[in-house]
Structure formats: C-alpha cells, structure tokens
Amino acid sequence: MRGVARVSGACGELVQGMVDGRYFLITCPIDICTEVVVTLIPGRRFEAPAGKQKALAAARLTMERLGERRWGAALKIFNPLPPGKGLASSTADVAAASAATAKALGAELSLEEIKDIALSVEPSDGTFLPGIVLFDHLRGEFWESLGEPPPLAVLIVDRGGTVDTLLFNRRTDLMALNRAKEEAVRRAVALVREGLTSGREELVARGATISALANQGILYKPELETLVEIATAFGALGVNVAHSGTVAGILYRPGSVDCAELEGKIRATFPYVNFIRARVTGGRMEAWRERWSKGNGVLRTGYRPGRFTAVTGGER
C-alpha cells in the first residue's frame, strides 16, 4: 500500500505579526501544490530525497502517533516551490508527508493532529487548513477560519536568497519589533477580515500592503516600496510579502494586469528577480490511498484530482 497527499503552497502571508501578546499570521495559499507519495517498506527503514529531512521527520512522527512499529516509509516528493523563500514549501512537504503516511497505513489524521505534527517539526504556514485562516504559526494554540478568498491573482517576485525560518523565529529582538508594528497589524487584520467577508479583493490587498510595509522594520526588502509603486501604476491592488521569507507578491484582479509587461518593468529595475504566476486560493489538503494491482495498474480510493501550476522565471 501507499498513500498520496497534496497540500497547497503559499505566497508569504496576507498579514503576520502580534496583537495583544499573541503571534499569528493570515494565510495566503496559492494554486501550486506539493505532492508526496509514501510507500510502506519493512524493517522500520525511512527514505526520502536529499534535503527533505523535515518531511521524513513528519513521516516518522506520524508512525509514532499511530503506534506503528512494523513498517517504515519511502517518500517521493514532487514540489515545484523552492525552499527557504516563504512559499510554504516545507509546510506543504511536512503536512503532505504526514497525511500520506497515515493513508498508506489505512488510517486517518484530523487537521488538529496534522497541525501538531507539523508544528513539532517547525513553525507552520497553515496552508493545509481550509480556506483563509488566522493561525498561530508558532504554537498552534488557535486558528480561525476567515472564509474563502475573492478572485485574486498574484505575481510572485523572487528576489533571490533564502531565510531559515527556525533561526528567524529565535531572534531575541522579535517580540519588541512586533510590538512596534502592532497598530499597523491591527489595521491590516481589520481590512483583510472585511475584504474576505464582503468579497472585496481591494480591501484584502490594502490590508496585505499595510502589513508588508510594516514588516520592513523586521525583515527589510529593499525592493518593496518600488514594487508597490510599479504594481499600482500597472493597475494591481497591492503587495503582500513573506514576512519571514524573501518573496513578495503583487495582488491583482485576474485579467486586469498585463503580466508580461509588468514583469518587464520590474526586471528593468531589478534584473536579478524571478517570477512565479499563481492565484490565491483557499488552503487545501487532499489525501488518498493506492494499491498496486497485479497488472501494475493502480487502484485509488479517496482520490480527488488536483491541479498543478507551472513555475516560470527568468535567468539568474
């Protein structure tokens, strides 16, 4: 038996910060997924591709939670999202590995259980939770569903480099810096809430832009203010960022912006950037079980088809 799971990636967050002493983020899932295939192998052996130790840890923790002592797991991971940039690449790997491992064993895990496993590996973007959520990404003590997003496309701008999420969240100055931007975060949350409730994408983007600019005092992106100017000049609604990553996202109504022209303008100013085109979606996790038939075909149970979006970019 083997299990398969898909989990959404993200373009950073719509909002991230601290209010009344509580850290949280508001998710920004996108229609680019990771897919993890877990095949049971005997002898408590665990195998995964190089660089995928977090996903491997999630498979081990899932086996332990389910009390499984006979089997190990071999993981195959198909993830088009580069790690360390704020695209929820690791969160998607970890959550999908956990769900796929459970499916391979013929078991089910609740969202709460997957959340706990994910957070025991590292801080989580929460993209496996349905819809757009306000989520305690450090301890998982609370999460709140804010609804589904209105139609929003996003041009993800990758300025290069990576950020180690674990090291970032260990910064000793993080609490003081988050307190300094608390009022801006409150305004951002209120706008995003109203935008999601009323289906007004311009309010979601406005709140995201406030949060992005407020985060400059914590993780400075030298291109950000210029990106906001360029994006709005081309008819975009605003900009969001990975608050503990390197990417920024230009938010716009689908079909309202000439992306090729916009990319050209940005690259003329910042020639080192790459781009990913995506759409903002609700968070998603799908999992199913597969059994090999005698004719080497596959019988699937619980399967729901997903869609992968290609990653595009320029030369480095």
Disulfide bonds with the S-S distance in Angstrom:
none
